[in-house]
């Protein structure tokens, strides 16, 4: 499954995937508890099964329960989503995206966070040579 397939999910499917990613793994009951305006337990189970058929989730059995986990790592999906965001809203410019993030959170960054960002920039400079 490619990360871009994550973009084609329905609102409810994406909401469920977000919950499973945040938790690392989850049962249908845990997913249902985390949903705003949750559908029936059966509807949650059906959606989890559909997400599994589409290749977004795997499951393992723990006693009588099925525990669902994402098939792609959060890092892989995060990269894909961020790439699409930068292309869509920042003219494919990491500089514009970083400027927007710093404008949004810059005043709230502590010295350690700023130092880590500076180290990443230095690394990118070295790799670009």
N, C-alpha and C positions, 0 to 999 in steps of 0.2 A: 504494500500500500504506500502510495506517495503522500507526502505531507499536504500537497495541494488538494487532495480529496477531502481533507478536514474542512476546507472552505465550503464544500457543497452540502454540508449537513443542514437539516432543518433547525429552526430556533431551539426546539426541545431537545433534539439530538445533540446540538452543540452545548446546551446547558448541562446535559447529562455527562458529556465528555469532559467538560470543565470540572465538574464535581469529581469524576473519577481521577482526572489528572491531579487535582489538589490533594485528594486522599491517597493517591498511589494505587489503591485498589478499593473496591467497594462491592457490597451485596446490593441486591435490588431494594431491600428495606432501607439501607443506608442512603442510597441514591434518592429514594422517595422522600426521606426525611429532609434532605438537603434542597429539594425543589421548591420554588415558590409556586403556590397554587398547584400542588401535586395531583397528577392523575391517579387512577386506581393502581393498586399494586400490580395487577395483571397487565396494565398498559405499560408500566415501567419495565416489567419483565419482557414484554414483547419488544419494546424499543431497545433494550439491551441485546436481545437476540438479533434484531435487525442490525445493530451496530457491529455485532460480532460477524454476521454474514457479510457485511460490507468491508470487513477487515480492520475495523478500528479497535476492537476489543478481543481479548482472549478470556477464557474463564478456567478456573480450577475448582474442583469440588472440595469443600471442607465440611465433612459430615453431610448434613442434608442441604447445606447452602452452596450456592455458586458464588464465587468471588471473581469479579471482573477486573481486568487490568488492561491498560492501553497497549496496543501493539507497537507503537512508536514511542521513543523516549520524549520526555518533555522538551529536552534540548533541541531535538530534531523539529518538533512542531513549532517551538518558539522561534527558531531560525526562519522557518518558512513563513510564519505569520508576520514576523518583523520585516522580512524581505518584501512581502506584499504591501505592508503598511508604508514602508519607505518609498516603494515604487509608486503607490497610489497617491499618497498625500505629500510627499517631499521630493517629487520629480526625480526619484531614484538617487537622491543625494544624502549620503550619511551625514554630511556636514549640516544640512538643513534639519535633519532629524535630531542630531545632537544639540544643535542650537535651540530647538524647540524644547527638548528635555531640560536643558540647563535653564531656559527661561521659566519653565514650569516649576522646577525643583531646586534650581541653583542656590537660592537663598537658604534652603533647608539642608544642604549638603554639609556634612562635618569635614574636618581636616583629613581624616582617614579616607573618606569616600573620594574627596578631591585628589588625594595622593594616588589612589588606585586608578582613577580615571587618567591622571597624568602618566602613570606607568603604562596603561594600555595604549595611549597615544604614542609614547616613546617606542613601544614594541612595534606598533604599526609603521612608524617611521623607519625603523630598522629593517623590517620585512619588505618595505617598499623600495629599498635601495638596490 
